[in-house]
Amino acid sequence: MTRISLTVNGRLYQGEVEPRTLLVTFLRDHLHLTGTHIGCDTSQCGACVVHLDGISVKACTVLALQADGATVTTIEGLAQDATLHPLQEGFWAEHGLQCGFCTPGMIMSAADLLQQNPDPSDEEIRHALEGNLCRCTGYENIVRAVRYAAQQMQSNQNA
C-alpha cells in the first residue's frame, strides 16, 4: 500500500492505495464520489472524465498514485453552494441527457472546452466531445446544452 494525498472538489483527502488502483476506483470506492462512472474499462466511452489539475482526463487511464499531490474536480465539484453549473443547468434545460450514464463525463469534457474556448462553434463542441460516447441521445441536444452553457457563462461575465 502507498500513501497518497490529493485535493478533490476543494477538500484534502489522504489515504492508502495499492499501486495499481485507478483514479476512478479511488474516487468511487474510497471517497464515495459515484458521479464519475466506470463505463467501458477501455478508455473509449468517457464516462469517467474528471479534471486533473484543471485538465480533463479519463480517470480510468490514471493511477491514483499519479494524482498524488494533484487537484481533482469531479462532477460533484462543479455546482457551487447548491447552484448548478451552467453546463448542468444546460443539460437539464436542453434535454441533453436521457439515461444519464454518460452525462458526468460529457459535462466535465465540455467544462474543459469552455474553459479553453468560451464561444465554441457546434463543430468545435462536437470535436471536443469525440472521446465521450452516448448511446441514447444522438448528440444534438448535448451540443445545444453546451451552447446554452456557453451563452449563460458569457452573460454572467458581462453582468
Rosetta silent file (secondary structure, phi, psi, omega in degrees, C-alpha in Angstrom):
SEQUENCE: MTRISLTVNGRLYQGEVEPRTLLVTFLRDHLHLTGTHIGCDTSQCGACVVHLDGISVKACTVLALQADGATVTTIEGLAQDATLHPLQEGFWAEHGLQCGFCTPGMIMSAADLLQQNPDPSDEEIRHALEGNLCRCTGYENIVRAVRYAAQQMQSNQNA
SCORE:     score description
SCORE:     0.000 S_00000001
   1 L     0.000  145.067  179.921    0.000    0.000    0.000 S_00000001
   2 E  -125.407  137.792 -179.486    1.138    3.517   -0.785 S_00000001
   3 E   -82.563  133.311  175.324    0.012    6.699    0.934 S_00000001
   4 E  -130.181  159.141  178.187   -1.410    9.456   -1.286 S_00000001
   5 E  -140.781  126.656  177.953   -2.750   12.924   -0.689 S_00000001
   6 E  -149.870  156.993  178.404   -4.873   14.870   -3.140 S_00000001
   7 E  -100.469  122.134 -179.015   -7.419   17.652   -3.164 S_00000001
   8 E  -121.197  121.019  179.808  -10.792   16.598   -4.552 S_00000001
   9 L    52.729   39.094  176.223  -13.501   19.187   -5.085 S_00000001
  10 L    85.388    1.741 -178.141  -11.683   21.585   -2.781 S_00000001
  11 E  -120.245  134.183 -179.531  -11.196   19.121    0.063 S_00000001
  12 E   -77.328  130.527  176.444   -7.924   17.444    1.023 S_00000001
  13 E  -124.282  141.996  174.202   -8.020   13.638    1.126 S_00000001
  14 E  -130.854  146.993  179.387   -5.340   11.259    2.295 S_00000001
  15 E  -173.117  177.471  177.460   -5.375    7.532    2.097 S_00000001
  16 E  -113.958  137.283  179.790   -3.559    4.373    1.225 S_00000001
  17 E  -135.252  156.139  169.524   -3.948    2.637   -2.107 S_00000001
  18 L   -73.491  146.793 -177.096   -2.488   -0.298   -3.895 S_00000001
  19 L   -56.614  -25.567 -178.094   -0.142    0.897   -6.643 S_00000001
  20 L   -88.539   -0.258 -177.238   -2.481   -0.468   -9.349 S_00000001
  21 L   -66.802  126.998  177.281   -5.573    1.417   -8.102 S_00000001
  22 E   -77.980  152.770  177.772   -7.102    3.580  -10.801 S_00000001
  23 H   -58.641  -41.363 -179.987   -8.153    7.137  -10.022 S_00000001
  24 H   -60.787  -38.426  178.509  -11.742    6.309  -10.947 S_00000001
  25 H   -68.611  -41.898  177.940  -11.734    3.457   -8.437 S_00000001
  26 H   -60.394  -46.103 -179.394  -10.233    5.658   -5.737 S_00000001
  27 H   -61.487  -45.386 -175.304  -12.890    8.337   -6.315 S_00000001
  28 H   -77.679  -49.490 -171.103  -15.785    5.882   -6.287 S_00000001
  29 H   -87.089  -33.397 -178.489  -14.730    3.255   -3.756 S_00000001
  30 H   -91.971  -40.822 -176.669  -12.567    5.230   -1.322 S_00000001
  31 L  -100.970   -7.998  178.328  -14.195    8.676   -1.466 S_00000001
  32 L    60.661   33.067  174.357  -17.709    7.516   -2.400 S_00000001
  33 L   -97.185   89.068 -169.978  -17.955   10.093   -5.203 S_00000001
  34 L   -90.083    6.581  175.839  -20.027    7.979   -7.552 S_00000001
  35 L   -68.739  -27.800  175.796  -20.788   10.649  -10.162 S_00000001
  36 L   -80.334  114.269 -173.005  -17.651    9.570  -12.021 S_00000001
  37 L   -94.768  151.142  171.110  -18.829    6.472  -13.869 S_00000001
  38 L  -102.674  113.380 -174.277  -16.971    3.366  -14.972 S_00000001
  39 L  -106.940  -52.396 -168.572  -18.342    2.586  -18.393 S_00000001
  40 L  -122.789  -17.355 -176.235  -16.111    0.546  -20.635 S_00000001
  41 L    63.308   14.115 -179.622  -12.839   -0.269  -18.837 S_00000001
  42 L  -130.988    7.466 -178.959  -11.015    0.561  -22.096 S_00000001
  43 L    66.508   21.159 -178.480  -10.941    4.403  -22.037 S_00000001
  44 L   -92.238  -30.184 -167.407  -13.286    4.540  -25.021 S_00000001
  45 L   -91.512  -29.290  179.041  -16.533    5.874  -23.539 S_00000001
  46 L    81.555    6.595 -179.999  -15.515    8.949  -21.498 S_00000001
  47 L   -66.673  -16.212 -175.324  -17.989    8.315  -18.656 S_00000001
  48 L  -103.071   14.980 -175.877  -15.114    8.681  -16.187 S_00000001
  49 E   -65.048  131.612  173.615  -13.828   12.130  -17.228 S_00000001
  50 E  -134.590  172.663  173.575  -12.644   14.350  -14.369 S_00000001
  51 E  -102.416  127.059  177.682  -10.356   17.380  -14.234 S_00000001
  52 E  -114.724  111.349 -173.793   -6.848   16.706  -13.010 S_00000001
  53 L    51.140   41.146  173.958   -5.071   19.978  -12.243 S_00000001
  54 L    86.411    0.162 -178.415   -7.609   21.717  -14.488 S_00000001
  55 E  -117.891  135.887 -179.236   -7.323   19.419  -17.496 S_00000001
  56 E   -72.127  134.297  177.239   -9.902   16.810  -18.437 S_00000001
  57 E  -139.235  155.213  173.110   -8.649   13.232  -18.233 S_00000001
  58 E   -84.878  114.674 -173.573  -10.254    9.838  -18.331 S_00000001
  59 L   -67.114  -11.553  176.085   -9.923    8.664  -14.735 S_00000001
  60 L   -83.377   -4.715  179.224   -9.765    5.043  -15.884 S_00000001
  61 L  -109.351    2.866 -177.091   -6.398    5.791  -17.522 S_00000001
  62 L  -118.786  131.006  173.714   -4.778    7.452  -14.498 S_00000001
  63 E   -76.805  146.418  177.558   -3.442    5.637  -11.472 S_00000001
  64 H   -56.663  -36.335  177.928   -4.419    7.127   -8.130 S_00000001
  65 H   -60.018  -33.890  179.415   -0.678    7.364   -7.393 S_00000001
  66 H   -69.133  -21.012  179.702   -0.263    9.640  -10.405 S_00000001
  67 H   -91.760    0.795  179.054   -2.774   12.044   -8.851 S_00000001
  68 L   -56.823  125.720  179.990   -0.799   12.281   -5.604 S_00000001
  69 L    84.124   -2.495 -175.872   -0.447   15.981   -4.779 S_00000001
  70 L   -92.709  172.585  173.570   -2.855   16.990   -7.531 S_00000001
  71 E  -110.958  127.530 -178.653   -6.189   18.775   -7.566 S_00000001
  72 E  -119.489  136.105  172.374   -9.135   16.799   -8.912 S_00000001
  73 E  -119.762  128.433  176.850  -12.568   18.092   -9.796 S_00000001
  74 L  -108.691  176.470  178.488  -15.415   15.659  -10.317 S_00000001
  75 H   -56.798  -32.987  178.855  -18.990   16.283  -11.437 S_00000001
  76 H   -66.511  -21.569 -177.553  -19.899   16.690   -7.765 S_00000001
  77 H   -91.949   -2.666 -179.189  -17.493   19.624   -7.537 S_00000001
  78 L   -75.906  -41.625 -179.410  -18.957   21.714  -10.364 S_00000001
  79 L   -66.998  143.980  179.292  -22.012   23.024   -8.534 S_00000001
  80 E  -117.917  118.389  177.317  -21.308   25.918   -6.169 S_00000001
  81 L    50.027   50.494  177.976  -23.347   26.247   -2.972 S_00000001
  82 L    66.993   12.048  174.759  -26.273   24.234   -4.370 S_00000001
  83 E  -102.608  122.300 -179.148  -26.271   26.328   -7.566 S_00000001
  84 L   -61.607  145.408  171.038  -25.903   24.203  -10.664 S_00000001
  85 L   -66.280  148.875  179.313  -23.020   24.933  -13.014 S_00000001
  86 H   -53.372  -30.958  176.388  -24.304   26.369  -16.314 S_00000001
  87 H   -68.983  -41.779  177.478  -23.455   23.069  -18.009 S_00000001
  88 H   -63.084  -42.134  177.087  -25.516   21.096  -15.506 S_00000001
  89 H   -63.479  -42.717 -179.723  -28.331   23.577  -15.996 S_00000001
  90 H   -62.715  -41.001  178.689  -27.916   23.366  -19.779 S_00000001
  91 H   -64.517  -33.572  176.871  -28.144   19.571  -19.856 S_00000001
  92 H   -72.887  -50.869 -174.466  -31.382   19.850  -17.895 S_00000001
  93 H   -66.997  -34.400 -175.863  -32.863   22.768  -19.883 S_00000001
  94 L  -102.735   11.105  177.908  -31.925   21.431  -23.319 S_00000001
  95 L    56.031   46.312 -178.175  -32.686   17.748  -22.611 S_00000001
  96 L   -81.364    8.258  179.417  -29.049   16.793  -23.134 S_00000001
  97 L  -141.178  153.962  171.736  -29.439   13.535  -21.275 S_00000001
  98 L  -123.940  -79.531 -179.826  -31.628   10.503  -21.297 S_00000001
  99 L   -75.303  -25.631  176.835  -30.301    7.648  -19.189 S_00000001
 100 L    87.651   -3.904 -175.890  -27.665    9.978  -17.692 S_00000001
 101 L   -65.220  -41.551 -178.723  -24.829    7.468  -17.630 S_00000001
 102 L   -83.003  -14.666 -169.514  -22.548    9.451  -19.973 S_00000001
 103 H   -56.125  -47.484  179.949  -23.658   12.840  -18.650 S_00000001
 104 H   -57.499  -43.962  179.088  -20.984   13.434  -15.959 S_00000001
 105 H   -66.657  -40.220  176.856  -18.183   12.724  -18.425 S_00000001
 106 H   -60.352  -47.276 -178.027  -19.828   14.821  -21.139 S_00000001
 107 H   -63.872  -42.318 -179.392  -20.226   17.740  -18.751 S_00000001
 108 H   -67.222  -38.408  176.273  -16.644   17.517  -17.491 S_00000001
 109 H   -66.117  -41.704  179.302  -15.279   17.378  -21.055 S_00000001
 110 H   -66.078  -36.390  178.137  -17.490   20.312  -22.045 S_00000001
 111 H   -62.673  -40.090  176.802  -16.336   22.295  -18.994 S_00000001
 112 H   -63.315  -43.766  177.289  -12.740   21.857  -20.140 S_00000001
 113 H   -57.763  -50.377 -175.751  -13.718   23.030  -23.626 S_00000001
 114 H   -67.666  -25.034  175.257  -15.498   26.139  -22.323 S_00000001
 115 H   -69.307  -36.963 -179.442  -12.542   26.980  -20.105 S_00000001
 116 H   -85.015  -33.666 -174.862  -10.308   26.983  -23.186 S_00000001
 117 L  -140.476   94.802 -174.647  -12.839   28.347  -25.673 S_00000001
 118 L   -69.576  -11.725 -178.935  -15.767   30.285  -24.160 S_00000001
 119 L  -136.582   65.266 -176.460  -17.599   30.610  -27.501 S_00000001
 120 L   -76.457  151.673  172.565  -17.147   27.351  -29.431 S_00000001
 121 L   -77.598  167.135  177.036  -18.872   26.554  -32.697 S_00000001
 122 H   -58.776  -39.330  179.234  -21.057   23.458  -32.957 S_00000001
 123 H   -63.643  -40.837  178.683  -18.225   21.741  -34.825 S_00000001
 124 H   -67.075  -36.434  176.491  -15.775   22.595  -32.029 S_00000001
 125 H   -63.679  -49.034  179.790  -18.219   21.255  -29.430 S_00000001
 126 H   -59.232  -42.042  179.727  -18.624   18.002  -31.344 S_00000001
 127 H   -63.330  -42.578 -179.373  -14.861   17.679  -31.730 S_00000001
 128 H   -65.308  -26.044 -177.973  -14.280   18.268  -28.002 S_00000001
 129 L   -99.451    9.647 -179.010  -16.803   15.549  -27.144 S_00000001
 130 L   -58.616  -28.830 -179.232  -15.458   12.940  -29.583 S_00000001
 131 L   -85.732    7.718 -179.560  -13.995   10.937  -26.696 S_00000001
 132 L  -120.305  124.327 -178.893  -17.391   10.661  -24.985 S_00000001
 133 L  -103.901  138.708  174.655  -19.939    8.129  -26.171 S_00000001
 134 L  -127.436  131.813 -179.930  -23.684    8.342  -25.678 S_00000001
 135 L   -96.176   -5.530 -170.410  -25.990    5.520  -26.666 S_00000001
 136 L  -107.966  -42.657 -161.173  -29.239    7.419  -26.118 S_00000001
 137 L   -97.127  -26.964 -174.419  -29.422   10.953  -27.466 S_00000001
 138 L    84.469    2.360  168.871  -27.848   11.342  -30.872 S_00000001
 139 L    77.727  -22.237 -176.043  -25.774   14.296  -29.558 S_00000001
 140 H   -59.941  -43.853  179.137  -27.820   17.215  -30.957 S_00000001
 141 H   -70.005  -27.990  176.488  -29.312   18.078  -27.560 S_00000001
 142 H   -67.147  -43.950  177.620  -25.896   17.684  -25.958 S_00000001
 143 H   -61.788  -42.704  177.418  -24.462   20.250  -28.383 S_00000001
 144 H   -61.108  -39.738 -179.588  -27.404   22.558  -27.592 S_00000001
 145 H   -64.126  -40.445  179.124  -26.748   22.104  -23.862 S_00000001
 146 H   -68.686  -41.529  177.678  -23.095   23.114  -24.252 S_00000001
 147 H   -61.688  -42.693  176.314  -24.071   26.100  -26.406 S_00000001
 148 H   -56.114  -48.358 -178.957  -26.640   27.091  -23.737 S_00000001
 149 H   -62.921  -41.211  179.282  -23.954   26.922  -21.039 S_00000001
 150 H   -60.248  -43.421  179.318  -21.524   28.983  -23.125 S_00000001
 151 H   -65.517  -41.934  178.789  -24.161   31.699  -23.540 S_00000001
 152 H   -63.180  -43.018 -178.091  -25.016   31.642  -19.820 S_00000001
 153 H   -66.674  -37.640  176.863  -21.373   31.860  -18.825 S_00000001
 154 H   -67.741  -40.366  177.991  -20.790   34.800  -21.182 S_00000001
 155 H   -62.726  -40.832  179.903  -23.904   36.554  -19.834 S_00000001
 156 H   -65.396  -34.919  178.810  -22.682   36.031  -16.255 S_00000001
 157 H   -71.235  -33.775 -178.286  -19.304   37.568  -17.138 S_00000001
 158 H   -82.007  -12.750 -177.346  -20.939   40.591  -18.750 S_00000001
 159 L   -79.947    0.000    0.000  -23.302   41.152  -15.820 S_00000001
